[in-house]
Amino acid sequence: MTREIKISINHLTKAFYHKKRRVTAFEDVSLQVEDGEFVCLVGPSGCGKTTLLRILADLEQPSAGEFHIRQTNSGKPLQSMIFQQNGIIPWMTVRENAAIGLTFRHSPAQLVKERVDYYLDKVGLLQFANHYPKELSGGMKQRVSIARAFANDPEILLMDEPFAALDEQNKFILQEELLNIWEETKKTVLFITHSIDEALMLSDRIILLSAQPGKIAGEMRVGLPRPRSMEQIRSDPQMAEMFVQIWNHLQSEVQGSRT
Ligand SMILES: Nc1ncnc2c1ncn2[C@@H]1O[C@H](COP(=O)(O)OP(=O)(O)OP(=O)(O)O)[C@@H](O)[C@H]1O
């Protein structure tokens, strides 16, 4: 059964101008993401992944092309973005941070409390609700960002290497927590990662981008049933083959861009 298209990106290009020099971050990118799909973007550094997400988050304007995010409920925000770090506000408590999107929209206090506490509980932070960010580890701070994004109940989620700064163990735990909440909410997710393992673990589909200016160089469906484990990713011959394909793609793009 085909699902409705949630994100439609058509011939999108973004160029920056710096001291009369033009840098084309990415060029002619077209991509359709289905409702509830988890899509990872993988590509060499500088190919415009963050810029693409920032455009979808309305933080940046495209130079050419257009995109559309299908809105099912006019009361919902279109998107929430989770960054690699620095996403939470130091002078607000965990609960206040997780509630930002909802309080900004003047949601009723009871609804804010219920929804925020629900997601803080999901990420194991309910007992830290009144703590401040300086009292939290890096992993706990990212959990606050995840709780905030899901509590905000956006149409789509944009995640820019949210676990890149974490150690392997914490990264793995947070990936599992994210997948548990995603399975429950079935949000449409666009997720940037440099980790091939992470892309195989999380994605329904992986989009490969070329070196700058980023273009879509290929895509792969990850057919492994969920829930997935790292042991499966490592032992499944098809996953091993995909790992090597993505690895080779990144190697050749990085080498090609240096010559
Ligand atoms: N505000 C800006 N002004 C000028 N150039 C910019 C700006 N933002 C990004 N760029 C340039 O656009 C290109 C793409 O940057 P972007 O951060 O989107 O790449 P990326 O694929 O996310 O990289 P990485 O994987 O290293 O995070 C880079 O060359 C970057 O220097």
The ligand as a MOL file (V3000), in Angstrom:
LIG
                    3D

  0  0  0     0  0            999 V3000
M  V30 BEGIN CTAB
M  V30 COUNTS 31 33 0 0 0
M  V30 BEGIN ATOM
M  V30 1 N 25.2050 30.9270 5.9040 0
M  V30 2 C 26.1120 30.5010 5.0350 0
M  V30 3 N 26.8410 31.3950 4.3200 0
M  V30 4 C 27.7450 30.9910 3.4160 0
M  V30 5 N 28.0090 29.6960 3.1330 0
M  V30 6 C 27.2980 28.7550 3.8240 0
M  V30 7 C 26.3260 29.1130 4.7990 0
M  V30 8 N 25.7910 27.9750 5.3130 0
M  V30 9 C 26.4180 26.9550 4.6850 0
M  V30 10 N 27.3040 27.4210 3.7900 0
M  V30 11 C 28.1570 26.6210 2.9000 0
M  V30 12 O 27.3220 25.7150 2.2010 0
M  V30 13 C 27.9620 24.4490 2.0840 0
M  V30 14 C 27.0740 23.3720 2.6640 0
M  V30 15 O 27.0360 23.5050 4.0770 0
M  V30 16 P 26.1790 22.5050 4.9910 0
M  V30 17 O 26.4730 22.8520 6.4140 0
M  V30 18 O 24.7860 22.5190 4.5530 0
M  V30 19 O 26.8330 21.0930 4.6130 0
M  V30 20 P 26.6870 19.6850 5.3410 0
M  V30 21 O 26.5310 18.6690 4.2540 0
M  V30 22 O 25.6220 19.7270 6.3660 0
M  V30 23 O 28.1210 19.5390 6.0180 0
M  V30 24 P 28.5680 18.6870 7.3110 0
M  V30 25 O 28.3090 17.2640 6.9640 0
M  V30 26 O 30.0320 18.9940 7.4390 0
M  V30 27 O 27.7530 19.1790 8.4750 0
M  V30 28 C 29.3300 24.5890 2.7670 0
M  V30 29 O 30.3020 24.8760 1.7900 0
M  V30 30 C 29.1410 25.7710 3.6880 0
M  V30 31 O 30.3610 26.4710 3.8700 0
M  V30 END ATOM
M  V30 BEGIN BOND
M  V30 1 1 1 2
M  V30 2 1 2 3
M  V30 3 2 2 7
M  V30 4 2 3 4
M  V30 5 1 4 5
M  V30 6 2 5 6
M  V30 7 1 6 7
M  V30 8 1 6 10
M  V30 9 1 7 8
M  V30 10 2 8 9
M  V30 11 1 9 10
M  V30 12 1 10 11
M  V30 13 1 11 12
M  V30 14 1 11 30
M  V30 15 1 12 13
M  V30 16 1 13 14
M  V30 17 1 13 28
M  V30 18 1 14 15
M  V30 19 1 15 16
M  V30 20 2 16 17
M  V30 21 1 16 18
M  V30 22 1 16 19
M  V30 23 1 19 20
M  V30 24 2 20 21
M  V30 25 1 20 22
M  V30 26 1 20 23
M  V30 27 1 23 24
M  V30 28 2 24 25
M  V30 29 1 24 26
M  V30 30 1 24 27
M  V30 31 1 28 29
M  V30 32 1 28 30
M  V30 33 1 30 31
M  V30 END BOND
M  V30 END CTAB
M  END
